Every structure is written in structure tokens, then in C-alpha cells.
Amino acid sequence: MPEPGRPTFNSRETLSVYLAAGLFVIVLPLLNLVPAEDSWLHLSDFRLNQFGKFLCFAILALGLDLIWGYCGVLSLGQGVFFGLGAYCMGMYLSLQIGSESVYGSELPDFMVWTQVKELPLFWYPFKSFWGGLLGALLVPMLVAAVFGVLSFRSRIKGVYFAILTQALAFAAWLVFNRNETRLGGTNGLTDFKQALGFRLTDPATQRGLYLLTVLALCAAYLLCRWIVASRAGQVLIAIRDSEQRVTFSGYTPWVYKLFVFVVAAGLAGLSGMLYVPQVGIITPAQIGVLPSLEVVIWVAVGGRGTLIGAVVGAVAVNYGRSVLTNSFPEAWPFILGGLFVVGVTLFPDGLVGILRKVFGRTPAADQASPPEAAPAAPRTGGPGA
């Protein structure tokens, strides 16, 4: 029997997760490979690649749901960590272009036309794949750790923390737009050719990247689920419901906030790392204020504090965007804003909450009730204590 206040996941929801994983891992790749191209069952390479992009966004949304839905900390700067991960991998891919570049130089094209004579020192670690991989994961986590220590130890919380993270996103956008940063300026990094010897334009490579993204999403979901179901997850929910009571119980809330903030940043970096080779470009426009706000909308529409809702919201909203922007490109920002307003006011539990009500299960089953949220035993350690 689960401990009081600890999140639970019923068998119906677990089965739904397994079915969704089977759909993305088995069904969609088979629809891409088996049916003839003129068959209505055939899933084109373009659509499979598009779903791969949506699943990258789902990993990003999972991180926000972990910190916002379970800890009550609204971060409006997740796009920054996504961008850091994407740029780290993009730097590696840019250095793999070599003689295939427009100017035939070992330097990326944008450095040639901005008259940079030699590779900047901070680019050197990204000459290797492992440098790009580790950088995409560790750089966002390191930035989040520094930012989190300065913010959480100063007891900045609520709307003030949200505004601070939004300012971080705007500052990052300004920095990455400058040519002096040596990251491509407003054009960003693009025209990638290969990774580890595999041509990125090859459909087989794109299928492999898609499957890698699905597996990464499954691993990210299981990690978040494990954290939420652990004792640390119970404390996170207690902080969300009543941070003052958690402090009186002998815990140190800012340590737990920092822990989950760094984890969310790592997931954002992972999503950015997988996004770049599939889409083929990363620019400052994808790490500013607006992209960070869109992540909040994905989670709100899907249902925050559910994990699976973050995945559903990210895929549903971005699929809707791809469809509607073809017919109503100028109306999409208004549709997106309307989704957020209607979702928050009329359907606060999101799409997952609606489905749970239809099937007779309330969202409260996954969340701790306030009277039992704060642990009773005094402890002063962090998440691993």
C-alpha cells in the first residue's frame, strides 16, 4: 500500500503509456517502411521526422512538468536550456562539415564570412562527438545549478522566480544574436552534413534518430516517474502545497528545488541535442522568451502534475500547429493564446484530466493532499538523504 501523500500510477494509466510507446516505437516506423508510398497507410519520411521533432519537445515538456507540476516552481526559461543543449550538439555537427562547406574551410561558414581566422577556444571540446554529447547535457545543468543556487538560496520564489527566468531567456536571446558570440548570430548554426559518419539527409539515419528520440523519451519519462514516486518526490509535492510547513518539518526546500531544476535543465538539454540533427538548424529564435512560454502552454493543455500530460500536450499542440499554420498561419498565435486561456480557466486539469474524469478517475489520485503532504520526520538533508 502506498504511503499517504505519495503519487500513485494505476494499471490503466501504465497500460496507456505502454501502448503509446508501442505506437511510437513499432507502429509508426513500420508504417514508414512497409506500405507502398502510394498507399494511404504509408507514413512519409517527412512525417516521421516531424513526429521525431514533436517527441523532442515532449522531453522538454516533461522537465517543466516535473518542476512546475510537482514542485510548484514555474520556470519561463526552459528554452534557454533547450538552446544550450542544441547549440552544443550543433557545434559538433558544424565542425563535421569540413571540406563540404561552401568555402571549403575547416572553419564553419559563418566564421569565414565574419573573417574569423581561427577556431575560438571554447569550440575545441566539440570537435569530438563525446564533447558534443556531454556538453549538451552538462552545460545546461551547470548553468541551471548556478542560477538555481543564486535564486533559491535567496528565497526567490513564485512570480518573482518566473519573471527572473523570463529575464534569463531574454538575456540569452540577446547574447546568442550577437556575432561576437561566435555562434552564428541571428542565422544560428545550420547546413549540417553528417554525424559519426552517417549522412543526416539519409532516410535511414533519420529513422535511427527518430527511434533514438523515442527511447530517450521513454527513459526521461521513467526517470521523472521514479523521482515523483520516491521520497524526494513526496517532498517536492509538499513544497508545492506548503513550503513553510516543509521548512518547519526540518527540510531544506531550496535544495530540493535546485535538484529538480537541474534535472529539468538536463532533460531540456537532451531534447535540444536530439532536435538539432533531425531539424538541421538551431537559431536564437528557438531559445528566447516565446519558445519558453510555449512549453508552459504544452504542459497546461496536456495537464500539469501528471507527466503523461506533458507528453500529450507537447505532441498535440505541435501537431495542431503544423496542420493549422498551413491554412491559417496568421491566426496561430491567437489560437495558441486561446488554448492557454480556455485550458487554464475551463479545463485546469488539461486533456489528461478530462480523460480521467471520463473514465471515472480524478487527478487527485496522482497528487498528495495538503494535510498529508509535509513529512513528519525532521530531516535536514537534500534529495539523496
N, C-alpha and C positions, 0 to 999 in steps of 0.2 A: 504494500500500500504506500503511495507516495506521501512524502512529508507534507504537512499543511503549508499552503502557500507556494509549493513548488509546482512549476508548469508541468502539465501532462500532455501527452500526444496520444490520441486514441487510435485504434487499429484502422478505422475508416480513413482517417487523415493519412496515416502511414501508407496505406494501400494506394491512396491517391498520388502520393509522392512517388511511389514505385512505378505506377502506371505512367506518370508524366516522364519519369526518367527513361522508361522503356520506349515511349513515343519519340523522345529526342535522340536516344542512343541507337535505336534499332529501326523504327518505322520510317523516320524522315530520310536517313541515309539510303535505306532500301528503295524508297520512292524516287530517290535521285538516280540510283544505279540500275534498277531492274526494268521499270516500264519504258517503252519506246518514247522518244522525245515528242512524238505527235499524240501520245496518249494523254487523256485528261488526268490520269493518275500521276503523271510524271512531275517531279519537283525539280525545277531547273537549278543549275549551279548558282545562278544569281539569288534565287530564293533561299537556297541552303546557306549561302554566305550571309544573307540578310538575317536569317534566324541565328546564325553564329554571333552576329553583332548584337542582336537582342539579348542573347544569353550572357554576353559580356556585361551588358547593362544590368542584368539580373544579379550578377555577382556584386556589382557596385551597390545596388539597392539593398541587398542582404546586409551589407555592412552598416548602412544607415538605419535599417530596421533594428539592428542589434543595439545601436547606441540610442536611437530615438524611441523605438517602440518598447524596449525593455529597461532602459536606464533613464528615459525621460530627458535626454540631452539632445536638443535639436541642433544639428550641425548644418550650416549652409555653405560649407566649404569642401564638401566631398569631391567636387570636381577638381580641386587642386591636387588631391592625392591621386585621383584617376590620371590627371595630366602628367604628374611626375613619373608614374609607372609607364605611361605611354611614351613619354619623351626618352626615358632610359632605354626602352626597347627600340625606339625609333633611331636613337643614336647608334646603336649596334647595327641596325639594318642599313643605315646611311653609310656606314663605313664598309659595308659589304658590297656596295655598288662598284667601287673601284674604277676600272677602265671602261665600264659600261656607262659611266656618267656622260652628260652632254659635252663636257670639256675634256673628258679622258683623264682627269686628275684623280689622285688618290684622296684628295680633299672633297667633301660634299660640294655640290654645285653652288649652293648659296654662299659658301665661303670663297669660292673663286670669283664670283661676280661682286662680292663685297671686299675683294682684294685682301683677304686673309692669307698670309704667306705660309703659315704652318699651323698644324693642328693644336688647338688650345689644350693645356694640360689636363683639364677636367674631362676631356673626351677620351683620353688614353685607356681608362679602365673598360671602356665599352668597345674596344677592339675585339674582345672575345665574347662569345655567347654567354658564358657564365657571368661575365661582368654586367652584361645587359640584364640577365635574369635576376641576379642578386640585387642589382641596383633598382630594378623595378619594384622589388618587394621591400628592400631595406630603406631606401631613400624616403618614400612616403611615411614609413613607420618612424624613422628618425625625426623627420620634420614634425609629425604628429606628437611624438614624445616631448620634444622641446616646447612646442606650442601648448600642449596639454599641461605640462608641469607649470609653465608660467601662468596659465589661465586657471586651472583647477586649484592650485595651491593658493592662489589669490582669492579664491571663493567666488569667482565669476561664474554665474550660472543663469539659467532661464533665458529671457530675451536678450540679456546683455551678452551672453556667450554666443547666441545666434548671430547677433549683429557683428561681433568680433570675427567670427568665422566668415561672414559675408565680406567683411573688410579684407580678410586674408585672401579670399577669392579674387576680389577686385585688384588687390596689390599684385598678386601672382599674374593676373592677366596683363597688367601694365608692364611688368618685368619681362614676360615672355614675348611681348610685342616688340621690344626694342632689339634692333640689330646688334647692339653692343653686347647682348647676352650670348651671342654666337650660337643661337638655336633656331635660326631661320627667320626670325622676326614674325611679321604677320602671316607669311606664307607657311611657316612651320616646316616640318620635315615630311618629305613625300618621295614618290618615284622609287620605292623600294623594289629590289630585284630578287633577292634570294635570302634564305636563312638556313644555315647548316648544310649548304649545298642543294637545297630544294628550291625550285623556282616558285615564287609566290603566285605567279599567274597560272600555274598548272592546276587544273581542277582537282587532281588527286591531292595536291598539297593543301588546297582549301578544304577538302573533305577531312583531311587529317587535323587541320586546325580547328574545324568545327567539332570533331569528336573530342579533341583535347579540351575545348571550351566546355563541352557538356560534362566531362569528367571533373574539371575544375569546379564547375558549379555544384555538382553533387558533393564534392569534398568540402566546399565552402558551406553548403547547407548543413552537412553533418557536423562540421566544426561549430557552427552557430548553435545548432540544436544541442550539442554536447555542453557548450558553455551555458546556455539557458537552463538546461536540466541539472546543472551542477550546483554546488553550494554558492559559488560565486554568482551564478545566475539568479539565485534566490536573493542575494544581497543587492544585485542590480535592480531587481523589481522593487525591493524595499526602498532603495534610494529614490526610485521613480515615484513611489507612493508617499513617502515621508522621509526626506533626507535627515531632518532633525532627529527623528526617532532612531535612525541608524547610528547617528553620532552618539546619542545618549546610550546606545547599546554597546558602545566600546569599539565600534568600527571606524575606519578612516575612509570616508566616502570618496575623497579625491583620488585615492589610489585605485579604487575600482573604476572610477570614471576614466582615469588615464589608461588603465588596462584595456577597456572596451573601445576607447577612442583609437588607440594604437592598432588594435585588431581590425577595426573598421577601415583604418587607413591602409593596412596591409591588403585587405580584400579589394579596396579601390585600386591600389597599385597593380594587383593581379589582373583585375578586369581591364585596366589600361594596357597592360603588357600583352594580353590576348587580343585586344581590339585592333592594335596598330597593324600587325601583319595581315589581318583579314580585310581591313578597310583600306589600308595603304596610305594613310595620311594622318597627321596629328598637327593641329594648329592651336594657337592661343584661344580661338573662339570656342574650343571644346573644354576649356578649363576655367572659364570665367564665372560670373555670378549666375547668369541664366541657366547654364547646364547644371549647376548645383541646385538651383531651385526646382528644376525639372525632376531631379532624383527624389525630392521631397514629395512631388506630385505622384510619382510612380508608387511610392510606398503608401501614401494616403489613399490612393484609388484602390490599390490591392488589399489594404488592411494592415495597419501597423501593429506591431506586437504579435505577429503570427508567423513570421519567417516566410512561409509559403506565399503569403500575400504580397511580399516584396517581389518575388519572382513573377507571380501572376500580373501584378501591376506593371512591372517593367516591360514584360513581353506584350501585354495587351495594349498599353498606351503607345508603345513604339510601333507596333503593328498597325494600330489605328492611324498613327501619324503617317506611316508610309503609304497607306491607302488614301487618306483624306487629303494629304498635301498634293496628290496628283490632280484632284478635282477642285479643291478649294485651298490653294496654297496661302492666300492672304488671310483666310479665316482661321487657320490652325491655331495661332496664339490665343484667339478668343475662345476657341473650343477647349484648348488646354486649360485656360483660366477658369472656364465654366465647369470643367470636370472637377477641378480642385474645390471650387466653392460648393457645388452640389454634393460632392463626395463628403466634404467635411461637415456640412450642415445637415443634409438629409440622410447620408449613409456613413456615419462616423466609423463604422467597423469595416468599411470597404467591401470589395467584391467577395472576399473570403467570409466576412461577417454575414453577408446576405445568404451565401450558400449554407452556412452553418444554421442560420435561422430556418431556411427551407427544409433542411434535414434534421431539424429539432435539436441542434446543439448550440449552446450560447458561447460567445467568445470568452466568457469568464472562466471557462474550463482551462484555458491556457494561461491565465493570469492570476497572480496572488491577490487575495482580498486584503484590503488595508489593515484590518485588525490583526492579521497573522503575518503580515509582510516582514516586519522587522524581527530579526533573530533575537532570541533572548540571551544567549550566552555571550558575555563580554569577550571580545577579541580585538586585537589591535593590528593584526597583520593584513596583508593585501590578499589578492585573489588566490594566491597559492598557499595561504596559511591554513 
